[in-house]
Amino acid sequence: MSEAQSTEKKPVTYINTPVAVKYDYTAGKATSDFMRAVAQGKILGNRCPQCNRVYVPNFLVCVQCAVPMGEPFEVPDSGIVLTFCIVNIKFYDQVLEVPYVSAYVLLDGTDLPLMHLVQECNVNDVRMGMRVKAVWKEELSPSLESIRYFKPTGEPDAALETFKEYL
Amino acid sequence: MAAEEVLRAEHVLEFPYKRSVGPILGRFFTELRDNQRIVGIRTKRGQVIVPPAEVDPETLEDLSADAIVPVANAGVVKSWTWLSDPRPYSAYKKPHAWALIQLDGADTSLLHAVVVESEAKMTTGMRVKAVWKDERQGHITDIAHFAPEAAK
């Protein structure tokens, strides 16, 4: 028996069973407002009148206090790396080359981190408390992809005491 | 604030699963691919389960590959539902039935597509036979579908 034939006659040990769901995502009012602002290069948050936390993106209702949130306002596009992860594993449909950094970025004056990429530095140089700023695409759209990534600003790191309540 | 339209976007959630089939179902898929043969497994109670299971669902007795037996490529539609509008990811582009088919020699039914011209051609109790793909890869889709058995 030739080698090709013997390979063909190997017993089946695996089957491919891909699943896919195509659906329309409806953003709702709060996220629609947020995305429209992103399309203008702005990041929106809003404040809970009861606990005073500022959420990014803006919410309709405070998830802690269950009271309606205040009017959305623009927040800075700079902040700190709260926590991060260096992605070293390749997976299906991955857009970026490994290794890359996925981080929780706590924007200045806000209380809820945003998950995004940190680039323009070596992955081994990313630190908790590192100051970062958004790098926007030239063509903006109502998607968080309008922010390409966050990059280090070179400012001194934030001290742990200033952000440990968010960890 | 003026009422503005909410935003909508098309999303796709996709998982490229690869599933380990084990020795019993592995044999089922291998037989489909290499021999165009459908196999089941005989329990100690004498029941033939198709596709073959690793465990008798009633007694929980372990079943071994030695108990695998061939069944016919044709059988009877025990129940069915008509799919008039296949979803975009379906392997079937045209309306067809999903049917539970009890193959000759089997005591359980196999779920597969039955392709006929229209819903009016479907009946419970009708006889159907497997239509095989020319290029088989060891998958349930090696059976392209079931079609009515030629009238005698």
Interface residues (C-beta under 8 A of the other chain):
Chain A: K9 P11 V12 T13 Y14 I15 N16 T17 P18 V19 A20 V21 K22 Y23 D24 Y25 T26 A27 G28 K29 T31 S32 D33 M35 R36 Y92 D93 P142 S143
Chain B: E4 E5 V6 L7 R8 A9 E10 H11 V12 L13 E14 F15 P16 Y17 K18 R19 S20 V21 G26 R27 F29 T30 R33 D34 P88 Y89 G138 H139 I140
